[in-house]
Amino acid sequence: MRVAAVGDNCIDIYKEQNRYYPTGNCVDFAVNIRKLGVEVTVVSLTGTDHYGDELIEMLKKYDVDVSHLHRKEGKTGTVLMQLVGNDRLHTISDPGVFADFDLTKEDLEFIKGYDVIHSVIWGNVNQYMKTFKEWGKTIVYDFATDLDDPEIQKLLPYVDYGFFSYKQDDDFIREYLKDCCEKGLKVAIATLGEHGSIAYDGKKYYLQEALPVTVVNTVGAGDSFISGYTYGVIGGQDVPGCLRSGAEMSAKIIQLFDPY
C-alpha cells in the first residue's frame, strides 16, 4: 500500500542550542513510515529559501517522493522551539508560504493514486477530507491537542483512524474516544505521553504502556507513533498490535534530538 502525507511542513529552530531541522507533522510521519519500508509522498508547499532547499533534500535522502511538494517565492514556515528538560515548547510560529497552501487539480489526481491519506488539523486540507473518503481511501488523521476544536466534529465522519494528544487515561478521554467512534471513527486513539496510549474501536478499550527508554527530545513522539500505528494497519495487525507498533516507533524517536 502507498501513503500520501498531505499537509504541513516547517523548520523547528532551537536558538539556545544553535540547531534547526526540517519537520512538520506530515513530514515527520512520512520519513518515519518510509523508514519502515512503506512508499510515501509528501504533498505540501514550502518556500524558496535555504530552509526549503534543506527540507526537500532531507526528504530525498530518505527516499520520500517530493514530486508534489510545491515551492512558492517566499520563506518556509518556522517554529521557534525551547527545551524545558527533555520536553519542548513551541514558542513563536510563522507559517510562511504554507499559509497559502491549497491542492490543485493535479494534486488531487495524484493523491487519488494512493491507498492511505494522512493529514493533520492544521494541514490546510480539511475541506478535502470528504472527497478523500468518497474515493474509498483509508484516512489517518492527527487531531492534535485541542479536543474542543469545533473542526473535529465536522471531520469525524470522514476519518478512519483519528489520533488525539492527551495527558492520562481517565473517564473523560474514554468517553471522548467512544463519542468519536460513534460519530464516524473506526478507531480513536489518544497518546498519553509517559502514560502510553489508549484506543477504542467501537467495542472495547485497549491500553499500551510507554516503552522504557532514555528521553532526549519529545519532538516527533506523536508523529512517529502515528507512523508506527499506520504501519500496523497496513500490515493487517489488530488494535493491540498497532498500538505496540506505534509505541516501538515512538520509543526510537524520543531517544534522538531530531524527530526521525
JOFEN-V532237 format. One line per field, one symbol per residue. phi: phi as a letter, one per 40 degrees, with the letter a starting at -180 (. if undefined). psi: psi as a letter, one per 40 degrees, with the letter a starting at -180 (. if undefined). burial: + if it has 24 or more other ideal C-beta (glycine too) atoms within 12 Angstrom, else -. A space follows every 50 residues. Layout:
phi: ???
psi: ???
burial: ???
This chain:
phi: .bbbcbicaabcbbcccfbaacahdcccdcccccccgccabbbabbcccc ccdcdcccccdcgccbcbccbbdhbccbbcbbcbgbcbbcbbbbcfccdc caccdccccccdcbcbbbaadbcgbdcbcccdcccgccbbbccgbcccdc cdcccdcbbcbbbbbbbacaccccccccccccciccbbbbcbgccgabbb bgbacbbbccccaccbacdgccccccccccdccccgccddcccccccccc cccccbccca
psi: iihhhhbiiahhhgddefiiihaidddddddddddeehhiihhahiiead dddddddddddefhhfdfgiiihaiiiihhihhhbeiihhchiheaedde hihiddddddddeidhhhaidfefedeeddddddeeihhhhheadgeehd ddddddeehdhhhihadihiddddddddddddedidhhhhifbeebiiih fediihihihhhihhdheheddddddddddddddeeiidddddddddddd dddeeidif.
burial: -+++++++++++++-----+++++++++++++++++-+-++++++++--- ++--++-++--+-+++-++++---+++++-+-+----+-+----++++-- +-+---++-+++-+++++++++++++-++--++---++++++++--+--- ++--++-+++++++++--+---++-+++-++--++++++++++--+++++ +---++++-++---+-++++++++++++++++++----++-+++++++++ ++++-+++++
